Amino acid sequence: SLYIYGEKQLKKIDPKTGAVEKTVNLANSTAYNYFFQTAGDKLVIQEGLVLEAFDADLNSLWVTESMESGTQGLCPLNYADGVVYGGTVAPGGRTGCYFAVNMADGSILWKQEAELVYCGSKKNYTGYYWAGAAIIGDYLVYGGEGGRVYSTNRSNGEIVDRYDISPDFTRSIRSSVAYDGKCIYFTDTNGRLYQVEYDATNGSFGSGKSQIVGEKESADSFGSTCTATPVIYKNRLYVGDATCLAVFDTTDLSLIYRVKQPLNERNSPRYMTLRDLRLVADTANNCVYVFTSYYNNPGSVVLMKDAPGQTEGELVDFAPLTKQWMQYNASMPIWGPDG
């Protein structure tokens, strides 16, 4: 089945016919909370500062107590070994947090309040905004407002190491973290891609390097910044920003090529910021298809095809197929079992 939610309702849909099989009301408003996660045979949704879990037939199983820290739950959720992880963010005057919840009963296992306050964004957001984690062995790795990356013990929330991308904490990390077995990768809101060595045996960071995703660093302004999570396949890394979709070589983080966004009638990039990427590998034809949504009207999906040795590409916009549902898109594409 396919599950979607919005306007305080969760729907179960037949993916073959599009028929709505069941609709239930959520315990709380979802407001600006975009993300939910499968957890074994269950679903868990972030509704503001609480999580709610459902079984496959949309029976509500539990609702957590309020995280209290933050005002909005804007992070992708992660699930592993019976625990779901997520984060909250707040504008100036409040402090967001990262947390872990027991999927068995909804109890909050730990909550870690953000260390950096009044930094990064012009609105002085604190906490974790679109900043999903990478689960690496016993550790949870994620970035946040102000540009600090944390390596946290998954069992108790203890921070074991930190990595700062700027000395004055004026950059923020609004991408999730990717991991290739040796290094972590993420982007900042000024349009830089980072590669940092990571020791999964003790959760410590090593040396790091960075590259500009587009042709120049962009201003930290909402809708025109870099928030995309990198995706890696066979030493080729794919990432987007407010101007282009770029391909890098992970062996030395060198740029392979960029595909610029087309311009709109105001001579600005049509898609504004490109969101997280999804990749489909076509092994029979030795190529990949990279999909991403974009945070601008009509809020559709963009596709690019890439292959080994390729040095230029083309963006295909799905907007003609989705123009009847115009809305800013912060969600990522998902794939069915048939690809």
N, C-alpha and C positions, 0 to 999 in steps of 0.2 A: 504494500500500500504506500501511497504518497501522503505526507502530512504537511500542512501549512497552517500558519496562524496569523492573526491580525485582528484589530478591533475587539480585543478581549475574547476571541474565540479560536478554538483549535478544530481543524477539519481533517477528516480522514477521507481520502479520495482514491477511486479506482484509477490507476495510471493508464489503463487501456481505453477506458471510456470517458474519463473525466468526471464521472458521476460522483457527487458528494455522498459518501456512505454514512457519515455520522458527524455531528457538530456538537461540541460541548463548550461551556463557558469556562474561562480561566478564573482563578481566584483573584487575580489582580490585573490591572491594566499593563499592557506591554509597552505603551508609549513609544520611546525611542530605542527599545531593546529589540535587536534584530536577530538574535542567535538562539538556536536550540540544538540539542545534541541527542543522538541515539546512545543508549547506555545498556548494552546487551539487548534484551528484549523489551526495554523500556525507553521512554522519551523523557527528557528533562528540558524545561523552558525557564529562562530567566525573565522574571516579571518585576522590573524595578530592582529592589534590593532583596528579593526573595527568589527561590527556585521552586518550581512545582514539577512533580513527576507523574507520568501517566503510563499505564500499560498499553499494549498494542490496540486494545478495544476502546481506548480513551477514557478509562476509569481513572480518576485522580487517586494517587497513592499517598502523597504527602505534600505538604507545603512547609518550607523551612521557616525558621524565625528570621526576622529582618537582619541583614548584615549591618545595619545601622550606619556604617561608614559609607559615604558617597551619596549620590542622588540618582544615578542611572547605572544600569548594568549593560555596558556596551562592549564587552569582550566576548570573542568566540569561546565557547565552553570546550573543555577537553575531558575525556573519560578514559580511565585505565584502572584495572584491578579493583573494581567496586567503588571507586571514588571519582567524583566530578569536580573539576577545577574551573574557576572563573574569576572575574574582577569587576570592580566598580570604579566610577570616575565622578568627580564633582567640580563645579566651578569654584572660584575663590571663596574662602570661608569655610569650606568643608573638605574632608580628606577621604579619598577613595581607599580601597583595599583589594588584596588578592585573598582567595579563600579556597577551602576544600570541604566538600560535603559528602557524607556517607550515603551512597545510593540505596542502601538497605532500609534506612528509616528517615533520611532527611536531616540528620543531626549535623551541625557544623563542627568539623573536626579541628580546624584551625582557621584563623583570620589574621592576616598580616597587614597592618595599616601602612599606607604609602609614606616613605621617608621624605620625599622632596615636595615642598609646598611653594606655591606662587612662582611657577617657573614654566618655561616652554611656550605655551600658547598665549596669544594676546588676551584670552579670556581667563588666564590664570587657572586652567584646569589642573587638578591634582589627581593622581591615581593612574588608572589604566584605561585608555580609550582605544578600542579596536585592537588591543594588544594581546593576542592569543599566545599561549605558551607552547613550547616543545617539551614533550615528556621524554627524558633521556635517562634510562635506567632508574636510579633512585632519586632523580632530580627533576625539578620543574624549572624551565628557563624562560624568562619573559622580560620584556622591556616596558617602559612607562613614560609618563610625562616628565620632562626634564632630561631625558636621554640617559637614564641609568638602566642597565640590564642586570637582572638578578638570577642567581643560581640558588635554588631553594630546596631543602630536603623535603621530599614529598610526604613523608610520614608525620612531620611535626611543624612544617612551615618555617623552620630555622633557615635564615639566609647564610649560605656558606661562602659566597663570593659575589663581588659586584664589578661591573665594567662600565665606566663612564665614557660617553662619546664626545663630550665637550666640557671644558673646565668651568664654564659659567652656567651650565645647565639651561641653555637657551634653546636647545633642540629637543624635540619629543619623538618618541618611537610609537607609531600608531600602526605598525604591522605586527603580524605574528612572527614567531621565530622558526626558521627552518634549520635542519641539521642533516649533514651528509655523512656522519660517522667520524669526522675529524674536526669540522668547524661548524659554527652556527652562522646564520645569515639573517639579516633584517635590514630595514630601511628607516631613515628618519624623515621628519616632515620638511626638511630643507632639500630633499631630493638626493640623498646619498645612500649608497648600498654598502653594507659592512660585512666583512668576513673576519671572524674571531676564532682562534683556536680554542678548543674545549676538551678538557680531560674528563671523560665520563666516569672514571674510576673514583674521583674525589670531588667532582663538581666545580673544578677551578677553571678560570679563564686564562688563556695565554695571550700571545701577541695578536694584534689585529691590523687590518688595512681597510681602506674604503675607496670607492670610486663614485663619481657623479653619474646618476642614472641617465639624465637628459644631457643637453649640451651645456647647461649651466645650472647652478644651484638656484632653487626656487624659494620664494618668500613663504614663510610659515603662515599661510592664510587658508581658512577653511574652504574646501572645494577646489583649491588650486595647489595642492601639495602632494607629497608622496606618502601613501599609506599601504602600498601593496606588499604582500608577503612574497618573497622569492620562491620559485619552484625549480628544482634541480633534476636533470635527467642526463646521465652519462657525461658529466663534466660540463654540461651546458646549463647555464642559469638564466631563467626568464623572470623579468620584473618590469613593472610599469610605473610611470609617474604622471604628472599633469600635462606632459607634452608628448610622450612616446611610449613604446614598448621596446625594451632593450634585451639583448642576448649577451651574456658574459661567459668567459672561460673560467671555471672554478680553479683550475690548476695555478693560475697567477692573477685572477680577477681582472684580466684584460677584457676590454670591450671587443665583441665580435661584430655586432652591428646594431643600429637603432632603426625603428620604423616610426616616423613622426606621425602624430595625429593629424587628420585633416582639419582645416580651419572652418569656423562657422561664419555667419554673415557679419559678425563683429570683428573678424580677423583674429579670433582667439581659438585655442584648441577646442575642438568640438566636444570632447568627452570630459573635460576637466580632469579630475583624478581617477585613474584606473584602479580598481579594487583588486582583491586577492585573485590569484590565477588558479585555474584548474587545467591539468594536462592529461591528454589521452595519447598513449603511445601506440602507433600503428606499426607493430613489429614486422608485419608481412611486407610493408612498403618502406620500411626503414625511415620513418618520419614521425613527427609528433604534431598534435594539434593543441594549441594553447588558447584557452578561453578566459575571458575576464568580463565582469560587469563594469559599468561606469557610473559615477555619481553626478549625473546631470540628466535633464530631460532629453529624450524620452526614457532614459534609464534602462537601456537594453544591454546586449551582450556583444562583445567583439571577439573575433577569431583570427588567429595567425597560424600558418603552417610553417614548420621548420624541419630541417634535416641536417645530418653531418656534412660539414663543408659549406653550408649555405651562408652567404654573406649579405643578403638583403631579403626583405620580406614585404608582405602586404597585409593590411588590416581589412577584414570583412565585417561590416556592421549589420547586425540583425534587426536594426530599428524598423525597417519596413514591415517586419513580421509582428512587431510588438507595439506599434505606435498607438493602438487603441487603449493601451494601459500606461499612459505617460506618467512617470513618477521617478524621483531620484532613487537610484538602486544601490543599496549597501550590502545586498546579499550576494552570495557566490553561487555559481551553477552547481548542480549535483548530477550524478550519473546513475542511470538504471543499470540492471545486471546485463543488458544487451549493449552497453556502451553508449 
